[in-house]
Amino acid sequence: MKAELKEQNSRDHLTAQRDSFIAKHGEDLGALYFLLMLLQTCGRKALKRDDVAALRALAHDLHAIYIKHTQ
């Protein structure tokens, strides 16, 4: 029960952050800023854990997005 509540609070917090970015910067740019914030947060946590696999996965996913939208 406690873990589920923590997970829900985390989702609510991220949703509020996303909505804040979108309200401040508009739909497209706000969504991009939110995504960049998530990537920075996940990357920083992986770096602190010395989790090279997670950093490589982030880099791979970013590259896939780049390829999808530029070719």
Secondary structure, DSSP 8 states (H G I E B T S, - for coil): -HHHHHHHHHHHHHHHHHHHHHHHH-HHHHHHHHHHHHHHHHHHHHHHHT-HHHHHHHHHHHHHHHHHHH-
